[in-house]
Amino acid sequence: MRRGRLYLILIVLVVAALGCGRDESPPTAPEEDKVNVAPEIVAWLKGNAVPFATPIAGHGFDDLEPLRDIIGDARIVALGEATHGTRQFFLMKHRLLEFLVKEMGFTSFAIEATWPESNLVNDYIQTGDGDPAALLAGLYFWTWNTQEVLDMILWMRENGVSFHGFDMQYPRMAMENVEAYVAEVDPANAPVYELLFDNFRPWLDALGSYQNVPPATQNIIRDQLQQVYDMMDQRQATYEVRSSAKDFAYALQSARIVQQGERFYAAREPSYITRDTYMAENASWIIEQKGPGAKIVLWAHNYHVGVDPISSRTMGSHLRQQYQDDMVVLAFSFFKGSFNARDYDYWQGVGELKSHSVKLPPEDSYSYHFRGADMPRMILDLRGVDFDSTATDWIPGPRRFRSIGALYDDSNPGAYFYNARLPEEFDVIIYFENTTPSVLLPFPARTGAPVAADVNKRLYYEGIFGECR
């Protein structure tokens, strides 16, 4: 690895100086949770993993200094998570964003959330207009409707960091954006656009049932949505004169989001493959809109940001092909603890949102081995490691790695591991020994998540549950 033992000792001293009083992590694992990891593996982890003092922003960066070398000249830092409901993951992402903005020149942030509604959050950050809590709830995802994310948005408002989303699961606002834009720049043709949207419009209230629409009808709708996009694209010069290049780009991307939403719910292939393809497309669009020197932080599940070494079907795989070493991928992992997720039962379907706890990981898992370092929190760079030793030959895998999405079945914890090859999927691991649930916020009645049961059930197939990650 690229850091000497003297440097590691200095980091340990910094951690000790900062103290554990600033961290909200639960107590370290009791004696019965100790693991039996080979001494040479323990020694290697202690010599190469970097401990950090706290996941909480606002406490300086001395213990995060090794990240400067780890990130290097990358323009894109992708932050994953092993669950969608872990407080320590969310706190640490805020702290990493703080470090990247203040120390490394990053200016933008994008999350696994709906593109149009996320732009409203960005409007608040840039202008102060609106209620940030209501706008956060308006993203529709309970996973982000937390105190941790709200605190981060308020911090972004103070520091001028732009906020974006790259998901496309709720295309209603995107359609409304197109219609409002055309009504302003081309009112004579506005009825034409509205007519082309009409066949898809009724399904915006029943997206989970759209897969049952006859293929011939879906093809007609798809052709009409393509006509909308093509008409706008062909009139770019005229529309830009009547508005601006930025406004046109926003409207055209809105038309694209509508297309993506239709294709996602048509389910012509497994929906998680379609979704990751479009999330990568949208993330790339956001990045390119920022210009060649822009630096951005991405937030999504480990599965989405990771590079799939077999099928290259993840968002991270698509982005890696496009941006190569300009992107660094950080996965988040934990040994034990609790998190928020919706109950899931194979026969009963999706249940209530509540806190869940996991049992200790199996001995053939990565997190079991990470526990051998006896560090409550650590950063491990997997790049440049020589795997030809008994201290490191376990790292390439395959080895079990925990992956929990928006749903969890307490009766089947083994389903939430998959056989991973971490160095092929991720560049860096952020590890916590113990975790607690994120702090959920209420959904205001006017912005509550409009997710019907049939849509919720689709989450099982999106690749964020069980072995599909």
N, C-alpha and C positions, 0 to 999 in steps of 0.2 A: 504494500500500500504506500501512499505518498506522504506519510507523516512519520516522523521519528518518535522514539520513545520519550525523548526529552519534551517534545511538543505535547505528547499525550499526558505527561506528568503535569505540565502547566495547565492543561485543560481540566484535569482532575482537581487541581488546586482551586481553579476558578469555580468549579461546581461546588466544592466544599465551602468556598467563601460566600457564594450566593445563598447556600443553605436550602433546606427543604421546606422552610416555612412559607415560601412563595408559591409552592406547588399545591394544587388541589388533588393530586393523585392519591388514591387510597393507600393504605399501608402496604408495605412490601409483603411478598408471599411468606406465610408461616413456614415453620420447619418442615411440616408434612408435605409442603409443595415443592420441596427441593428436588432437583433432577440429578440423574446419574449420567453425566456427560464426560467423555474421555478427557483426561487432564490436558492432552495436547490441544484439543479443541478449545477448552476453557482458556488456556494460555494464549492461543491465537486470537480469540475474541477479545480478551482483555487488552491485547497489544494492538488491535486494529480497530475495534469499535470505539466510537467517540461518545462519551457520556454527555448529556446536557442537563442543565439544572432544573429547568421548568418549561412547561409548554405555554405558559402565560405570557402574552405580549406585554411590552412596557418595562422590561427588566434588563435592558442592555443586550449586547451581542457577543460578549467575550467568549461564552461557551459555544456559540455558533460559528466562530471564526473559521473552523475547518470547512464550512460550507462554501466559503469564497472560492476555495480551490476545487471543491467538488462540482460546483455549478459552472465555474470557468466563464467562457464566452457564450454560453447557451442563451438563446433568446426565449426559449419556452421551458418552463419548469412545470411539470405535470405532477400533481399531488393526488395520490390515491387514498383509499381507506378500506379496511377490512370489514367494516360495518358502516351502515348509513346512520347510526345512532349513538356514536361514542363521543363523549364530551372531550376527552383528552386529544383525540384526533382533530376535532374542530378548533380547540384552543391552539394546538400546535400549528395548524394551517394559518391561523391568524398571525401567530408569531413569525412563521416563515415568510408570510406576505410582508410583514413589517420589515424584516431583515432585507428581503429582496428589493423592496421599494427604497428604503433609506440607505442601504449599503451598496446595492448593485444596479440601480437605475431602472428597475421595473416600474411600469406605469399602468398596466392593465390587468384585469382579472376576469376570468370566465368560468362558469360553473355548469354542472349538469342540470340545467333548468331551462324552461321555455324561453325561446329567443325574444319574442315580442314583449312579454311581461318583464323580462330582465332589463330591457331598455328603459322601462319606466323607473326601475330602481336606479339606473344610471342617471336618469333625468333628475331624480332627487339628489343624488350625490353631487352632480354638477351645479344644480341651481338651488337646492334646498326646498323645492316645491314638493308637497305631498307628505303623507304619513309613512315613514319608513316601515313601521310594523305592519301596516295594512298592505303596503306594496310587497313586503316579503311574503306575507300570507297569500298574496295574489299570484305567487309563482306556482301555486297548486300543490306543491310537494310538501308533505308533512316533514320530510327529512331535513329540509332547510329552514323550516319555521321554528327556529330555536333561538334562545337568548344568545348563544355563541355567535351565530351568523349575524344576528341583528347588531351585536356589539361590533363585529367586524365591519359591517356596512357603515355604522356611525363613525368608525375610525377612518374608513375610506373617504367619507364626506370631508373629514378634517384634513385629509392628506391628498385629495385630488386624484384618487385612483379610479379609473373607469371600471364599471361593472357590466358584465355581459352574460348571456346564456347561450348554450349551443344545442339545446334539445328542441324537438319539433313535435311533441306529442299532442299539443293543443293548438290547432291552427286557426281557431276562431278569430283571435285578435289580428293575426297576420292577414286574414281575408279582409277584415274591417279596415286595416291599414291601407291595403291596395285600393279599396273602394273610395276611401276618404281622399287619398292622393289623386286618383284619376278624376274624381269630382272637382278637384281644384284646378288641375292642369289641363284637363281634356273633358269638360262637362258634356260636350256633344256626344262623346263616345262612352260616357259612363254607363248608360243603360246596356251597352253591348257587354261590358265587363261583368256587370251584375247578372245578366242572362247566362253568361258562361259559368258563373259560380253557382247558379240556382240548383243544379242537380246534386251538387255536393253539400250545399248549405244545410239541408235537413239532417244530414248525418253528423253534423257538429255536436248535436245533443245525444248521439248514440254511436259514438266512435267505436266502442267495443263490439258493436253488432255489424260494423261495416264489412267485416270479412264474409258475412253471409249474403251480401249483395251478389247477384249473378255476375259472373265474369264479363259478360257482354256489356252490362250496365257500368261496371267498373271501368271498362275500356273507354266507354263514351265519356265518362266523367274525367278520366285521365287525359283524354284528348282535349277536352274543353279547358282543363287547367293548364295544359301545355299551350293552348292558344292564348290564354291570358298572358302567360310569361312571354311568349313570342311577340305578341302585340306591343307589350311594354318595351321589350328589347329593341324592336325595330324603330320605335319612336323615341329612342334615348335622346337624340340631339334636340328634338323639339321639347321634350319634357324637361330636360336639364335647363334649357333657356327659360322655361316658365317657372322653374323652381330653383334647383341647384344640383350639382353633381352628387353631393352627399345625400340630399333628399331622394333623388332618383335611385341611388344605390340601395338605400333603405327600403324603398317601395318594391324594387325588383327582388330584393332578398325576401321580403314578405311574401311575394308571389311564389318564390321558391319554397318557402316554409310550408305553404299550403300544399304544394305538390308532394313534398316529403311526408306530410301528415297523411295524405291519402294513400300513398304507397306503403307507409308503415302499417296502417290499419287494414290494408288489403291483404297483408300476410301472404304474399306470393312465395316468400321464403321465410325461414325462421325470423321472427320479428327482431330479435336481438342483433342479428347480422345487419338487417336493414337499418336499424336505429344507430348502430355504431358507425356505419358508413356515412350516414347523414350528419351525425354529430361531428365526425372528423371534417366533413365538408364545411360545416358551419363554423367550427373552430378555425379552420384555415381561412375562411372568409373574414372572420373577425381579425385574425392576425394580419392578413394582407391589407385590410382597410387601415390598419395602424401605420403601415409603411415599413420599409426595409430595415430600419434600425430599432423598431419597437420591441419591447420585451414584455411577455405576458405570463401570468400564472394561471394554470388550468386546475379545476377541482372536479373530481369524479370518483367513482368506485375504482378500486384496484383493477378490477376486470377491464374497465373501459380505458384507463390510461396505460395499462400494460401492453406489451408487445407479444402477440400470440405467436409462438415459435413454429406452430404447425400450420395453421390455416390463414394467418394474417388477417383475421376478420374483425379485430377490435379497432376502436378509435385510435388507440396508441399505435397499432401496427400501421394504419394508414398515415398517421402523422409522422411516424419514424421514416417511412419510405420517402416522404416529401421533404422532411427537414433534417434527417440524419442526425449528426452530432449537435445541431442547434437545439435539440430537445434533450432534457434530462428528466427521467421518470423516477419518482420517489413513491414507493409503496409503504403503507402503514400496516403494522402487525402488532399483535398483543398475545400475552401468555394466558391471562385469565381475566375475569371481570364481568361487567354487565353493560347492557346497551339497550336502546329502544328499537323495536321492530313490531310489525303487525304479526299477530298469531297466524300460523298457517297450519291447516290440516288437509291432508289429501282428499278426504271425503267431504269435509265441511267447508273447505275453501278458506277465504281470508277472514280473520277475526279482528279483535280489538287491538289497538295500539297500546303497548305496555313495555315495561322493562323485562328483559330476559337476562339470565346468567348462563355462562358456559362452564362446563367441566374442564379439568386440566387437559391439555392437548396430548395426543398419543406420542410415544417415544420416537416414532419415525417421522415426526413433524418438524418443520423449521422452527416454530416458536418454542418447542421443547428444547432444542439446541441453543437458541438465543438466550433462554433462561440461564444457561450455564455460565454466561458472562457475569451473572449476579449484579446486573445494573438495572435500576428501575426504569431508566430511559436511555436509549442510545441510538446513534446514527452509524450505519455500516455501509460503506461504499463497496459494491460488488465488482466494480470494474478493475481490471488489471491484477486480479488475484491469481496466483499460481495454485491450481487445483491438484497438483501432483504431489500431495503430501497427506499423511494421515490426519493432519490438523485441518485440512480444507477439502478433502475429497468428498465430503458429504454435501457441500454447497451446490454443485451442479444439479443434484437430484437425479431422477425425480423423487420428490419428497412431499409429504402432505403439507398443505398451506391452507389456513382458515380463510373462508370467503363467505360473508353474510351480507345479504342485500337488505331490501325493505321488509322482507318476511322471514319468520323463523318458526320452526317446528321443534319445540322443546323435547319431544319424544324421539327425535331423530338427529342428534347432534353430529353424527358421522357424515350426514349428507352435506354438511357445510365445510367440508375439506375437499380439495382437489389435488391431483398429482401435479405439482408445479416444478418448473426448472427456473428458479429465481434469477440467475444471472442472465438468462435469455429473455426474461420478461421485464425485469426492472433493473435500474442502475443503482439505486440506493434503497436501503430499508430504514424506516423510522420505527423503532420498537418501544413498546410500553409493557412493563411487567404486569400492571394491573390497571383496570379502567372502570369508568362509571358511565351512566347514561347521559346523553345530551339533555339540556333543559328545554323542554317543549313549551311553545307558546300557543295560546288559543287561536283558533281561526275565527276572525270576525265574521258575522253572518253574511255581510255583503261581499266578502272575498273568500269564503270558505271553499275548500278544494272540491270541484265538481266532478269527483271521480266516482262513477257508478261501480257497483259490485263487479260487473262483467269486465270493466277496465282493470280493476284491482287484480282480478284473477289472472289477467294477462301478464302481470309482473312475474308470475312464476316462470313464464316462458321467455322472459326477456334476457335471461342469462345473468341475473343478479341473485339467483337462488341456487343453493346446493352445488352440485358438481359442475353445473354450467356457469357458476360464478355470477 
